[in-house]
Amino acid sequence: MSQGLFTGMIVLFWVAEALFGALVVYWFLTQGFDSDADTAAGGPVELEDKSETLRSLGMWAAFFGAIILGIVVGA
């Protein structure tokens, strides 16, 4: 493996880490920090909009795509 390819692998790793961190922050900002008691007392929760679900799935797909790309490039 050349030095340039190794450097590219390191960059892809840090990009994947940043994407995962952004996903965690996104989840906490959109889901909130409510306790279980508050959630249970609040009654049924409305389902999120279909576009939000698709955006979330897209973020997951991009995250795993970055990991797979890193594996393929490193092989």
C-alpha positions in Angstrom: 0.0 0.0 0.0 1.4 3.3 -1.0 1.8 6.3 1.4 -0.9 8.2 -0.6 -3.4 5.4 -0.3 -2.7 5.0 3.4 -3.2 8.8 3.9 -6.5 8.5 2.0 -7.6 5.7 4.3 -6.9 7.8 7.4 -8.9 10.7 5.8 -11.8 8.3 5.1 -11.7 7.0 8.6 -11.9 10.5 10.1 -14.7 11.4 7.7 -16.7 8.3 8.8 -16.0 9.3 12.4 -17.3 12.8 11.8 -20.4 11.5 10.0 -21.2 9.2 12.9 -20.6 12.1 15.4 -22.9 14.3 13.4 -25.5 11.5 13.4 -25.4 11.2 17.1 -25.7 15.0 17.6 -28.6 15.1 15.1 -30.4 12.3 17.0 -30.0 14.0 20.4 -31.1 17.4 19.0 -34.2 16.0 17.3 -35.2 13.4 20.0 -34.4 15.5 23.0 -33.2 14.5 26.4 -36.5 13.7 28.1 -36.5 11.1 30.9 -38.4 7.8 30.7 -41.0 9.1 33.1 -41.7 12.2 31.0 -42.0 10.0 27.9 -44.4 7.5 29.6 -46.6 10.4 31.0 -46.8 12.1 27.6 -49.0 9.5 26.0 -48.7 8.2 22.5 -46.1 10.0 20.3 -47.0 11.0 16.7 -44.9 9.3 14.0 -42.4 11.4 12.3 -42.9 12.6 8.7 -41.9 10.2 5.9 -39.3 12.7 4.6 -37.6 12.8 8.0 -37.4 9.0 8.0 -36.0 8.9 4.5 -33.4 11.6 5.5 -32.4 9.6 8.5 -32.0 6.4 6.4 -30.0 8.4 3.9 -27.6 9.5 6.7 -27.2 5.9 7.8 -26.6 4.8 4.2 -24.0 7.5 3.7 -22.2 6.5 7.0 -22.1 2.8 6.1 -21.1 3.7 2.5 -18.2 5.6 3.8 -17.1 2.7 5.9 -17.4 0.2 3.0 -15.6 2.6 0.7 -12.8 2.8 3.2 -12.6 -1.0 3.4 -12.6 -1.4 -0.4 -10.0 1.3 -0.9 -7.8 -0.3 1.7 -8.0 -3.8 0.3 
